[in-house]
Amino acid sequence: MIGNDFKLGQRVIMRKPHACGSSEWEIIRTGADVKIKCIGCGRVVMLDRGDFIKAAKAVMEASDDKDR
Ligand SMILES: [Zn+2]
């Protein structure tokens, strides 16, 4: 489980790998629902925010975070 500390454009590792074998997803929308895109195959999935937080294992720090 992750906290509420995630934002658009970050990559997350999900507990269960996707059918394509990748467990890495990019957050493409946040709000009451969270939309994520599979890095492996490009599939987009929308999850309830609470479900997303439970299903995610870790948030990856963006290597090119220039806003900070
Ligand atoms: Zn996939």
N, CA, C, O and the ligand as a Tripos MOL2 file, in Angstrom:
@<TRIPOS>MOLECULE
protein
  273   271    69     0     0
PROTEIN
NO_CHARGES

@<TRIPOS>ATOM
      1 N           0.8450   -1.2040    0.0000 N.3       1 MET1
      2 CA          0.0000    0.0000    0.0000 C.3       1 MET1
      3 C           0.8790    1.2520    0.0000 C.2       1 MET1
      4 O           1.9210    1.3040    0.6530 O.2       1 MET1
      5 N           0.4360    2.2380   -0.7360 N.am      2 ILE2
      6 CA          1.1540    3.5110   -0.7400 C.3       2 ILE2
      7 C           0.3050    4.5510   -0.0190 C.2       2 ILE2
      8 O          -0.8520    4.2830    0.3040 O.2       2 ILE2
      9 N           0.8470    5.7020    0.2300 N.am      3 GLY3
     10 CA          0.0860    6.7630    0.8770 C.3       3 GLY3
     11 C          -0.5980    7.6260   -0.1490 C.2       3 GLY3
     12 O          -0.8050    7.2050   -1.2870 O.2       3 GLY3
     13 N          -0.9490    8.8230    0.2430 N.am      4 ASN4
     14 CA         -1.5870    9.7550   -0.6890 C.3       4 ASN4
     15 C          -0.5520   10.5810   -1.4450 C.2       4 ASN4
     16 O          -0.8860   11.4920   -2.2030 O.2       4 ASN4
     17 N           0.6910   10.2420   -1.2210 N.am      5 ASP5
     18 CA          1.7580   11.0440   -1.8000 C.3       5 ASP5
     19 C           2.1660   10.5240   -3.1830 C.2       5 ASP5
     20 O           3.2200    9.9090   -3.3500 O.2       5 ASP5
     21 N           1.3060   10.7880   -4.1610 N.am      6 PHE6
     22 CA          1.6610   10.4440   -5.5320 C.3       6 PHE6
     23 C           1.0880   11.5170   -6.4290 C.2       6 PHE6
     24 O           0.1310   12.1990   -6.0630 O.2       6 PHE6
     25 N           1.6660   11.6650   -7.5900 N.am      7 LYS7
     26 CA          1.1890   12.7130   -8.4780 C.3       7 LYS7
     27 C           1.2920   12.3030   -9.9380 C.2       7 LYS7
     28 O           1.9120   11.3050  -10.3040 O.2       7 LYS7
     29 N           0.6640   13.1130  -10.7270 N.am      8 LEU8
     30 CA          0.6150   12.8910  -12.1580 C.3       8 LEU8
     31 C           2.0160   12.6940  -12.7450 C.2       8 LEU8
     32 O           2.9530   13.4160  -12.4040 O.2       8 LEU8
     33 N           2.1370   11.7230  -13.6140 N.am      9 GLY9
     34 CA          3.3980   11.5180  -14.3120 C.3       9 GLY9
     35 C           4.3570   10.5830  -13.5970 C.2       9 GLY9
     36 O           5.3390   10.1320  -14.1870 O.2       9 GLY9
     37 N           4.0800   10.2820  -12.3140 N.am     10 GLN10
     38 CA          4.9560    9.3700  -11.5880 C.3      10 GLN10
     39 C           4.6730    7.9330  -11.9990 C.2      10 GLN10
     40 O           3.5770    7.6050  -12.4530 O.2      10 GLN10
     41 N           5.6640    7.0970  -11.8360 N.am     11 ARG11
     42 CA          5.4710    5.6750  -12.1130 C.3      11 ARG11
     43 C           5.2790    4.9310  -10.8120 C.2      11 ARG11
     44 O           5.8940    5.2460   -9.7930 O.2      11 ARG11
     45 N           4.4180    3.9440  -10.8690 N.am     12 VAL12
     46 CA          4.1510    3.1450   -9.6770 C.3      12 VAL12
     47 C           4.3460    1.6690   -9.9940 C.2      12 VAL12
     48 O           4.1640    1.2230  -11.1270 O.2      12 VAL12
     49 N           4.7200    0.9340   -8.9660 N.am     13 ILE13
     50 CA          4.8140   -0.5170   -9.0720 C.3      13 ILE13
     51 C           3.5660   -1.0960   -8.4290 C.2      13 ILE13
     52 O           3.2680   -0.7970   -7.2730 O.2      13 ILE13
     53 N           2.8360   -1.9200   -9.1670 N.am     14 MET14
     54 CA          1.6440   -2.5290   -8.6190 C.3      14 MET14
     55 C           1.9850   -3.8930   -8.0010 C.2      14 MET14
     56 O           2.9500   -4.5470   -8.3970 O.2      14 MET14
     57 N           1.1760   -4.3000   -7.0280 N.am     15 ARG15
     58 CA          1.4220   -5.5790   -6.3540 C.3      15 ARG15
     59 C           1.4040   -6.7440   -7.3320 C.2      15 ARG15
     60 O           2.2720   -7.6170   -7.3140 O.2      15 ARG15
     61 N           0.3850   -6.7270   -8.1880 N.am     16 LYS16
     62 CA          0.2550   -7.8240   -9.1450 C.3      16 LYS16
     63 C           0.7510   -7.3600  -10.5050 C.2      16 LYS16
     64 O           0.3510   -6.2960  -10.9770 O.2      16 LYS16
     65 N           1.6060   -8.1320  -11.1340 N.am     17 PRO17
     66 CA          2.0420   -7.7430  -12.4810 C.3      17 PRO17
     67 C           0.8560   -7.7860  -13.4480 C.2      17 PRO17
     68 O          -0.0760   -8.5700  -13.2660 O.2      17 PRO17
     69 N           0.9020   -6.9560  -14.4540 N.am     18 HIS18
     70 CA         -0.1390   -6.9550  -15.4700 C.3      18 HIS18
     71 C          -0.0200   -8.2260  -16.3050 C.2      18 HIS18
     72 O           0.9910   -8.9250  -16.2440 O.2      18 HIS18
     73 N          -1.0420   -8.5140  -17.0730 N.am     19 ALA19
     74 CA         -1.0330   -9.7050  -17.9260 C.3      19 ALA19
     75 C           0.1520   -9.7140  -18.8910 C.2      19 ALA19
     76 O           0.6190  -10.7780  -19.2970 O.2      19 ALA19
     77 N           0.6370   -8.5280  -19.2550 N.am     20 CYS20
     78 CA          1.7540   -8.4490  -20.2050 C.3      20 CYS20
     79 C           3.0940   -8.7030  -19.5250 C.2      20 CYS20
     80 O           4.1140   -8.8150  -20.2050 O.2      20 CYS20
     81 N           3.1120   -8.7950  -18.1950 N.am     21 GLY21
     82 CA          4.3570   -9.0960  -17.4950 C.3      21 GLY21
     83 C           4.9860   -7.8920  -16.8120 C.2      21 GLY21
     84 O           5.8750   -8.0460  -15.9740 O.2      21 GLY21
     85 N           4.5290   -6.6930  -17.1640 N.am     22 SER22
     86 CA          5.0800   -5.4910  -16.5450 C.3      22 SER22
     87 C           4.2980   -5.1530  -15.2830 C.2      22 SER22
     88 O           3.0780   -5.3120  -15.2540 O.2      22 SER22
     89 N           4.9810   -4.6890  -14.2430 N.am     23 SER23
     90 CA          4.2470   -4.2630  -13.0520 C.3      23 SER23
     91 C           4.4050   -2.7710  -12.8460 C.2      23 SER23
     92 O           4.0560   -2.2360  -11.7940 O.2      23 SER23
     93 N           4.9300   -2.1090  -13.8530 N.am     24 GLU24
     94 CA          5.1700   -0.6710  -13.7630 C.3      24 GLU24
     95 C           4.1140    0.0940  -14.5570 C.2      24 GLU24
     96 O           3.8410   -0.2230  -15.7150 O.2      24 GLU24
     97 N           3.5200    1.1140  -13.9150 N.am     25 TRP25
     98 CA          2.4630    1.8980  -14.5370 C.3      25 TRP25
     99 C           2.7550    3.3760  -14.3600 C.2      25 TRP25
    100 O           3.4350    3.7740  -13.4140 O.2      25 TRP25
    101 N           2.2460    4.1810  -15.2630 N.am     26 GLU26
    102 CA          2.4090    5.6260  -15.1440 C.3      26 GLU26
    103 C           1.0640    6.2390  -14.7830 C.2      26 GLU26
    104 O           0.0330    5.8900  -15.3570 O.2      26 GLU26
    105 N           1.0890    7.1580  -13.8220 N.am     27 ILE27
    106 CA         -0.1470    7.8250  -13.4110 C.3      27 ILE27
    107 C          -0.4860    8.8950  -14.4460 C.2      27 ILE27
    108 O           0.2930    9.8260  -14.6520 O.2      27 ILE27
    109 N          -1.6240    8.7720  -15.0850 N.am     28 ILE28
    110 CA         -1.9850    9.7600  -16.1070 C.3      28 ILE28
    111 C          -3.1780   10.6130  -15.6850 C.2      28 ILE28
    112 O          -3.5350   11.5620  -16.3840 O.2      28 ILE28
    113 N          -3.7870   10.2940  -14.5740 N.am     29 ARG29
    114 CA         -4.8720   11.1170  -14.0400 C.3      29 ARG29
    115 C          -5.0190   10.8620  -12.5610 C.2      29 ARG29
    116 O          -4.9620    9.7120  -12.1250 O.2      29 ARG29
    117 N          -5.2090   11.9110  -11.7740 N.am     30 THR30
    118 CA         -5.4680   11.7160  -10.3470 C.3      30 THR30
    119 C          -6.7430   12.4410   -9.9640 C.2      30 THR30
    120 O          -7.2080   13.3190  -10.6910 O.2      30 THR30
    121 N          -7.3000   12.0800   -8.8400 N.am     31 GLY31
    122 CA         -8.5460   12.6590   -8.3680 C.3      31 GLY31
    123 C          -9.2690   11.6130   -7.5530 C.2      31 GLY31
    124 O          -8.6310   10.7910   -6.8950 O.2      31 GLY31
    125 N         -10.5900   11.6280   -7.5840 N.am     32 ALA32
    126 CA        -11.3730   10.6090   -6.8940 C.3      32 ALA32
    127 C         -11.1010    9.2510   -7.5300 C.2      32 ALA32
    128 O         -11.1390    8.2180   -6.8610 O.2      32 ALA32
    129 N         -10.8270    9.2680   -8.8270 N.am     33 ASP33
    130 CA        -10.4010    8.0700   -9.5340 C.3      33 ASP33
    131 C          -8.9920    8.3220  -10.0540 C.2      33 ASP33
    132 O          -8.6100    9.4560  -10.3390 O.2      33 ASP33
    133 N          -8.2430    7.2550  -10.1680 N.am     34 VAL34
    134 CA         -6.8730    7.3700  -10.6600 C.3      34 VAL34
    135 C          -6.7480    6.5490  -11.9270 C.2      34 VAL34
    136 O          -7.1560    5.3880  -11.9780 O.2      34 VAL34
    137 N          -6.1840    7.1630  -12.9420 N.am     35 LYS35
    138 CA         -5.9920    6.4680  -14.2080 C.3      35 LYS35
    139 C          -4.5150    6.1520  -14.3660 C.2      35 LYS35
    140 O          -3.6590    7.0240  -14.2170 O.2      35 LYS35
    141 N          -4.2340    4.9110  -14.6650 N.am     36 ILE36
    142 CA         -2.8370    4.5220  -14.8500 C.3      36 ILE36
    143 C          -2.6630    3.8240  -16.1850 C.2      36 ILE36
    144 O          -3.5840    3.1910  -16.7020 O.2      36 ILE36
    145 N          -1.4670    3.9520  -16.7300 N.am     37 LYS37
    146 CA         -1.1650    3.3500  -18.0220 C.3      37 LYS37
    147 C          -0.0120    2.3730  -17.8560 C.2      37 LYS37
    148 O           1.0200    2.6980  -17.2680 O.2      37 LYS37
    149 N          -0.2050    1.1760  -18.3830 N.am     38 CYS38
    150 CA          0.8230    0.1430  -18.2850 C.3      38 CYS38
    151 C           2.0160    0.5240  -19.1590 C.2      38 CYS38
    152 O           1.8630    0.8470  -20.3370 O.2      38 CYS38
    153 N           3.2120    0.4800  -18.5560 N.am     39 ILE39
    154 CA          4.4190    0.8150  -19.3090 C.3      39 ILE39
    155 C           4.7130   -0.2760  -20.3310 C.2      39 ILE39
    156 O           5.2540   -0.0110  -21.4040 O.2      39 ILE39
    157 N           4.3500   -1.4960  -19.9820 N.am     40 GLY40
    158 CA          4.6650   -2.6150  -20.8700 C.3      40 GLY40
    159 C           3.8420   -2.6390  -22.1450 C.2      40 GLY40
    160 O           4.3810   -2.8660  -23.2280 O.2      40 GLY40
    161 N           2.5320   -2.4050  -22.0250 N.am     41 CYS41
    162 CA          1.6730   -2.5840  -23.1920 C.3      41 CYS41
    163 C           0.8000   -1.3670  -23.5070 C.2      41 CYS41
    164 O           0.1070   -1.3590  -24.5250 O.2      41 CYS41
    165 N           0.8210   -0.3480  -22.6570 N.am     42 GLY42
    166 CA          0.0600    0.8570  -22.9500 C.3      42 GLY42
    167 C          -1.4020    0.8120  -22.5660 C.2      42 GLY42
    168 O          -2.1440    1.7560  -22.8380 O.2      42 GLY42
    169 N          -1.8220   -0.2590  -21.9430 N.am     43 ARG43
    170 CA         -3.2040   -0.3980  -21.5120 C.3      43 ARG43
    171 C          -3.5190    0.6280  -20.4170 C.2      43 ARG43
    172 O          -2.7240    0.8280  -19.4990 O.2      43 ARG43
    173 N          -4.6870    1.2770  -20.5220 N.am     44 VAL44
    174 CA         -5.0840    2.2680  -19.5230 C.3      44 VAL44
    175 C          -6.1810    1.6830  -18.6350 C.2      44 VAL44
    176 O          -7.1480    1.0990  -19.1230 O.2      44 VAL44
    177 N          -6.0130    1.8490  -17.3360 N.am     45 VAL45
    178 CA         -6.9770    1.3200  -16.3710 C.3      45 VAL45
    179 C          -7.3510    2.4330  -15.4030 C.2      45 VAL45
    180 O          -6.4870    3.2000  -14.9780 O.2      45 VAL45
    181 N          -8.6240    2.5280  -15.0510 N.am     46 MET46
    182 CA         -9.0570    3.5080  -14.0760 C.3      46 MET46
    183 C          -9.4680    2.7970  -12.8010 C.2      46 MET46
    184 O         -10.2280    1.8290  -12.8280 O.2      46 MET46
    185 N          -8.9500    3.2950  -11.6760 N.am     47 LEU47
    186 CA         -9.2440    2.6890  -10.3820 C.3      47 LEU47
    187 C          -9.7730    3.7470   -9.4280 C.2      47 LEU47
    188 O          -9.4050    4.9190   -9.5030 O.2      47 LEU47
    189 N         -10.6360    3.3090   -8.5390 N.am     48 ASP48
    190 CA        -11.0380    4.1510   -7.4210 C.3      48 ASP48
    191 C          -9.7760    4.4870   -6.6270 C.2      48 ASP48
    192 O          -8.9100    3.6320   -6.4430 O.2      48 ASP48
    193 N          -9.6730    5.7280   -6.1590 N.am     49 ARG49
    194 CA         -8.4470    6.1560   -5.4690 C.3      49 ARG49
    195 C          -8.0370    5.1850   -4.3470 C.2      49 ARG49
    196 O          -6.8660    4.8260   -4.2260 O.2      49 ARG49
    197 N          -9.0010    4.7740   -3.5430 N.am     50 GLY50
    198 CA         -8.7080    3.8520   -2.4460 C.3      50 GLY50
    199 C          -8.2010    2.5100   -2.9440 C.2      50 GLY50
    200 O          -7.2810    1.9280   -2.3700 O.2      50 GLY50
    201 N          -8.8120    2.0250   -4.0190 N.am     51 ASP51
    202 CA         -8.3700    0.7530   -4.5970 C.3      51 ASP51
    203 C          -6.9620    0.8690   -5.1480 C.2      51 ASP51
    204 O          -6.1430   -0.0400   -5.0090 O.2      51 ASP51
    205 N          -6.6980    2.0040   -5.7760 N.am     52 PHE52
    206 CA         -5.3680    2.2260   -6.3380 C.3      52 PHE52
    207 C          -4.3050    2.2070   -5.2500 C.2      52 PHE52
    208 O          -3.2570    1.5790   -5.4040 O.2      52 PHE52
    209 N          -4.5830    2.9030   -4.1430 N.am     53 ILE53
    210 CA         -3.6120    2.9640   -3.0500 C.3      53 ILE53
    211 C          -3.3530    1.5760   -2.4830 C.2      53 ILE53
    212 O          -2.2310    1.2490   -2.0950 O.2      53 ILE53
    213 N          -4.4140    0.7590   -2.4410 N.am     54 LYS54
    214 CA         -4.2430   -0.6030   -1.9290 C.3      54 LYS54
    215 C          -3.4940   -1.4960   -2.9160 C.2      54 LYS54
    216 O          -2.6950   -2.3480   -2.5250 O.2      54 LYS54
    217 N          -3.7660   -1.2850   -4.1890 N.am     55 ALA55
    218 CA         -3.1760   -2.1590   -5.2160 C.3      55 ALA55
    219 C          -1.7340   -1.8070   -5.5470 C.2      55 ALA55
    220 O          -0.9950   -2.6300   -6.0880 O.2      55 ALA55
    221 N          -1.3350   -0.5770   -5.2180 N.am     56 ALA56
    222 CA          0.0190   -0.1470   -5.5360 C.3      56 ALA56
    223 C           1.0010   -0.5880   -4.4540 C.2      56 ALA56
    224 O           0.6620   -0.6520   -3.2720 O.2      56 ALA56
    225 N           2.2040   -0.8840   -4.8790 N.am     57 LYS57
    226 CA          3.2200   -1.3320   -3.9340 C.3      57 LYS57
    227 C           4.2130   -0.2090   -3.6180 C.2      57 LYS57
    228 O           4.6320   -0.0490   -2.4710 O.2      57 LYS57
    229 N           4.5750    0.5450   -4.6150 N.am     58 ALA58
    230 CA          5.5680    1.5960   -4.4070 C.3      58 ALA58
    231 C           5.4580    2.6560   -5.4840 C.2      58 ALA58
    232 O           5.0650    2.3780   -6.6170 O.2      58 ALA58
    233 N           5.8080    3.8680   -5.1140 N.am     59 VAL59
    234 CA          5.8770    4.9590   -6.0790 C.3      59 VAL59
    235 C           7.3480    5.1850   -6.3980 C.2      59 VAL59
    236 O           8.1820    5.2790   -5.4970 O.2      59 VAL59
    237 N           7.6550    5.2690   -7.6710 N.am     60 MET60
    238 CA          9.0400    5.5180   -8.0580 C.3      60 MET60
    239 C           9.2670    7.0190   -8.1300 C.2      60 MET60
    240 O           8.4280    7.7630   -8.6370 O.2      60 MET60
    241 N          10.4070    7.4520   -7.6200 N.am     61 GLU61
    242 CA         10.7540    8.8630   -7.7110 C.3      61 GLU61
    243 C          11.1340    9.1570   -9.1590 C.2      61 GLU61
    244 O          11.9130    8.4270   -9.7720 O.2      61 GLU61
    245 N          10.5840   10.2130   -9.6810 N.am     62 ALA62
    246 CA         10.9490   10.6000  -11.0410 C.3      62 ALA62
    247 C          12.3940   11.0580  -11.0510 C.2      62 ALA62
    248 O          12.8150   11.8350  -10.1940 O.2      62 ALA62
    249 N          13.1510   10.5720  -12.0240 N.am     63 SER63
    250 CA         14.5750   10.9010  -12.0560 C.3      63 SER63
    251 C          14.7880   12.3270  -12.5570 C.2      63 SER63
    252 O          15.8110   12.9490  -12.2690 O.2      63 SER63
    253 N          13.8140   12.8400  -13.3100 N.am     64 ASP64
    254 CA         13.9750   14.1790  -13.8600 C.3      64 ASP64
    255 C          12.9580   15.1450  -13.2640 C.2      64 ASP64
    256 O          12.2840   15.8890  -13.9770 O.2      64 ASP64
    257 N          12.8670   15.1120  -11.9430 N.am     65 ASP65
    258 CA         11.9340   15.9640  -11.2330 C.3      65 ASP65
    259 C          12.5310   17.3590  -11.0720 C.2      65 ASP65
    260 O          13.3190   17.6060  -10.1590 O.2      65 ASP65
    261 N          12.1530   18.2550  -11.9580 N.am     66 LYS66
    262 CA         12.7750   19.5760  -11.9360 C.3      66 LYS66
    263 C          11.9540   20.5930  -11.1300 C.2      66 LYS66
    264 O          12.4070   21.7130  -10.8930 O.2      66 LYS66
    265 N          10.7610   20.2000  -10.7150 N.am     67 ASP67
    266 CA          9.8860   21.1300  -10.0050 C.3      67 ASP67
    267 C          10.3130   21.3470   -8.5620 C.2      67 ASP67
    268 O           9.8850   22.3090   -7.9250 O.2      67 ASP67
    269 N          11.1310   20.4850   -8.0590 N.am     68 ARG68
    270 CA         11.4260   20.5010   -6.6630 C.3      68 ARG68
    271 C          12.3680   21.5880   -6.2380 C.2      68 ARG68
    272 O          12.6930   21.6960   -5.0560 O.2      68 ARG68
    273 ZN          0.5180   -4.3500  -19.5890 Zn       69 ZN69
@<TRIPOS>BOND
     1     1     2 1
     2     2     3 1
     3     3     4 2
     4     3     5 am
     5     5     6 1
     6     6     7 1
     7     7     8 2
     8     7     9 am
     9     9    10 1
    10    10    11 1
    11    11    12 2
    12    11    13 am
    13    13    14 1
    14    14    15 1
    15    15    16 2
    16    15    17 am
    17    17    18 1
    18    18    19 1
    19    19    20 2
    20    19    21 am
    21    21    22 1
    22    22    23 1
    23    23    24 2
    24    23    25 am
    25    25    26 1
    26    26    27 1
    27    27    28 2
    28    27    29 am
    29    29    30 1
    30    30    31 1
    31    31    32 2
    32    31    33 am
    33    33    34 1
    34    34    35 1
    35    35    36 2
    36    35    37 am
    37    37    38 1
    38    38    39 1
    39    39    40 2
    40    39    41 am
    41    41    42 1
    42    42    43 1
    43    43    44 2
    44    43    45 am
    45    45    46 1
    46    46    47 1
    47    47    48 2
    48    47    49 am
    49    49    50 1
    50    50    51 1
    51    51    52 2
    52    51    53 am
    53    53    54 1
    54    54    55 1
    55    55    56 2
    56    55    57 am
    57    57    58 1
    58    58    59 1
    59    59    60 2
    60    59    61 am
    61    61    62 1
    62    62    63 1
    63    63    64 2
    64    63    65 am
    65    65    66 1
    66    66    67 1
    67    67    68 2
    68    67    69 am
    69    69    70 1
    70    70    71 1
    71    71    72 2
    72    71    73 am
    73    73    74 1
    74    74    75 1
    75    75    76 2
    76    75    77 am
    77    77    78 1
    78    78    79 1
    79    79    80 2
    80    79    81 am
    81    81    82 1
    82    82    83 1
    83    83    84 2
    84    83    85 am
    85    85    86 1
    86    86    87 1
    87    87    88 2
    88    87    89 am
    89    89    90 1
    90    90    91 1
    91    91    92 2
    92    91    93 am
    93    93    94 1
    94    94    95 1
    95    95    96 2
    96    95    97 am
    97    97    98 1
    98    98    99 1
    99    99   100 2
   100    99   101 am
   101   101   102 1
   102   102   103 1
   103   103   104 2
   104   103   105 am
   105   105   106 1
   106   106   107 1
   107   107   108 2
   108   107   109 am
   109   109   110 1
   110   110   111 1
   111   111   112 2
   112   111   113 am
   113   113   114 1
   114   114   115 1
   115   115   116 2
   116   115   117 am
   117   117   118 1
   118   118   119 1
   119   119   120 2
   120   119   121 am
   121   121   122 1
   122   122   123 1
   123   123   124 2
   124   123   125 am
   125   125   126 1
   126   126   127 1
   127   127   128 2
   128   127   129 am
   129   129   130 1
   130   130   131 1
   131   131   132 2
   132   131   133 am
   133   133   134 1
   134   134   135 1
   135   135   136 2
   136   135   137 am
   137   137   138 1
   138   138   139 1
   139   139   140 2
   140   139   141 am
   141   141   142 1
   142   142   143 1
   143   143   144 2
   144   143   145 am
   145   145   146 1
   146   146   147 1
   147   147   148 2
   148   147   149 am
   149   149   150 1
   150   150   151 1
   151   151   152 2
   152   151   153 am
   153   153   154 1
   154   154   155 1
   155   155   156 2
   156   155   157 am
   157   157   158 1
   158   158   159 1
   159   159   160 2
   160   159   161 am
   161   161   162 1
   162   162   163 1
   163   163   164 2
   164   163   165 am
   165   165   166 1
   166   166   167 1
   167   167   168 2
   168   167   169 am
   169   169   170 1
   170   170   171 1
   171   171   172 2
   172   171   173 am
   173   173   174 1
   174   174   175 1
   175   175   176 2
   176   175   177 am
   177   177   178 1
   178   178   179 1
   179   179   180 2
   180   179   181 am
   181   181   182 1
   182   182   183 1
   183   183   184 2
   184   183   185 am
   185   185   186 1
   186   186   187 1
   187   187   188 2
   188   187   189 am
   189   189   190 1
   190   190   191 1
   191   191   192 2
   192   191   193 am
   193   193   194 1
   194   194   195 1
   195   195   196 2
   196   195   197 am
   197   197   198 1
   198   198   199 1
   199   199   200 2
   200   199   201 am
   201   201   202 1
   202   202   203 1
   203   203   204 2
   204   203   205 am
   205   205   206 1
   206   206   207 1
   207   207   208 2
   208   207   209 am
   209   209   210 1
   210   210   211 1
   211   211   212 2
   212   211   213 am
   213   213   214 1
   214   214   215 1
   215   215   216 2
   216   215   217 am
   217   217   218 1
   218   218   219 1
   219   219   220 2
   220   219   221 am
   221   221   222 1
   222   222   223 1
   223   223   224 2
   224   223   225 am
   225   225   226 1
   226   226   227 1
   227   227   228 2
   228   227   229 am
   229   229   230 1
   230   230   231 1
   231   231   232 2
   232   231   233 am
   233   233   234 1
   234   234   235 1
   235   235   236 2
   236   235   237 am
   237   237   238 1
   238   238   239 1
   239   239   240 2
   240   239   241 am
   241   241   242 1
   242   242   243 1
   243   243   244 2
   244   243   245 am
   245   245   246 1
   246   246   247 1
   247   247   248 2
   248   247   249 am
   249   249   250 1
   250   250   251 1
   251   251   252 2
   252   251   253 am
   253   253   254 1
   254   254   255 1
   255   255   256 2
   256   255   257 am
   257   257   258 1
   258   258   259 1
   259   259   260 2
   260   259   261 am
   261   261   262 1
   262   262   263 1
   263   263   264 2
   264   263   265 am
   265   265   266 1
   266   266   267 1
   267   267   268 2
   268   267   269 am
   269   269   270 1
   270   270   271 1
   271   271   272 2
@<TRIPOS>SUBSTRUCTURE
     1 MET1         2 RESIDUE 1 A MET
     2 ILE2         6 RESIDUE 1 A ILE
     3 GLY3        10 RESIDUE 1 A GLY
     4 ASN4        14 RESIDUE 1 A ASN
     5 ASP5        18 RESIDUE 1 A ASP
     6 PHE6        22 RESIDUE 1 A PHE
     7 LYS7        26 RESIDUE 1 A LYS
     8 LEU8        30 RESIDUE 1 A LEU
     9 GLY9        34 RESIDUE 1 A GLY
    10 GLN10       38 RESIDUE 1 A GLN
    11 ARG11       42 RESIDUE 1 A ARG
    12 VAL12       46 RESIDUE 1 A VAL
    13 ILE13       50 RESIDUE 1 A ILE
    14 MET14       54 RESIDUE 1 A MET
    15 ARG15       58 RESIDUE 1 A ARG
    16 LYS16       62 RESIDUE 1 A LYS
    17 PRO17       66 RESIDUE 1 A PRO
    18 HIS18       70 RESIDUE 1 A HIS
    19 ALA19       74 RESIDUE 1 A ALA
    20 CYS20       78 RESIDUE 1 A CYS
    21 GLY21       82 RESIDUE 1 A GLY
    22 SER22       86 RESIDUE 1 A SER
    23 SER23       90 RESIDUE 1 A SER
    24 GLU24       94 RESIDUE 1 A GLU
    25 TRP25       98 RESIDUE 1 A TRP
    26 GLU26      102 RESIDUE 1 A GLU
    27 ILE27      106 RESIDUE 1 A ILE
    28 ILE28      110 RESIDUE 1 A ILE
    29 ARG29      114 RESIDUE 1 A ARG
    30 THR30      118 RESIDUE 1 A THR
    31 GLY31      122 RESIDUE 1 A GLY
    32 ALA32      126 RESIDUE 1 A ALA
    33 ASP33      130 RESIDUE 1 A ASP
    34 VAL34      134 RESIDUE 1 A VAL
    35 LYS35      138 RESIDUE 1 A LYS
    36 ILE36      142 RESIDUE 1 A ILE
    37 LYS37      146 RESIDUE 1 A LYS
    38 CYS38      150 RESIDUE 1 A CYS
    39 ILE39      154 RESIDUE 1 A ILE
    40 GLY40      158 RESIDUE 1 A GLY
    41 CYS41      162 RESIDUE 1 A CYS
    42 GLY42      166 RESIDUE 1 A GLY
    43 ARG43      170 RESIDUE 1 A ARG
    44 VAL44      174 RESIDUE 1 A VAL
    45 VAL45      178 RESIDUE 1 A VAL
    46 MET46      182 RESIDUE 1 A MET
    47 LEU47      186 RESIDUE 1 A LEU
    48 ASP48      190 RESIDUE 1 A ASP
    49 ARG49      194 RESIDUE 1 A ARG
    50 GLY50      198 RESIDUE 1 A GLY
    51 ASP51      202 RESIDUE 1 A ASP
    52 PHE52      206 RESIDUE 1 A PHE
    53 ILE53      210 RESIDUE 1 A ILE
    54 LYS54      214 RESIDUE 1 A LYS
    55 ALA55      218 RESIDUE 1 A ALA
    56 ALA56      222 RESIDUE 1 A ALA
    57 LYS57      226 RESIDUE 1 A LYS
    58 ALA58      230 RESIDUE 1 A ALA
    59 VAL59      234 RESIDUE 1 A VAL
    60 MET60      238 RESIDUE 1 A MET
    61 GLU61      242 RESIDUE 1 A GLU
    62 ALA62      246 RESIDUE 1 A ALA
    63 SER63      250 RESIDUE 1 A SER
    64 ASP64      254 RESIDUE 1 A ASP
    65 ASP65      258 RESIDUE 1 A ASP
    66 LYS66      262 RESIDUE 1 A LYS
    67 ASP67      266 RESIDUE 1 A ASP
    68 ARG68      270 RESIDUE 1 A ARG
    69 ZN69       273 GROUP 0 **** ****
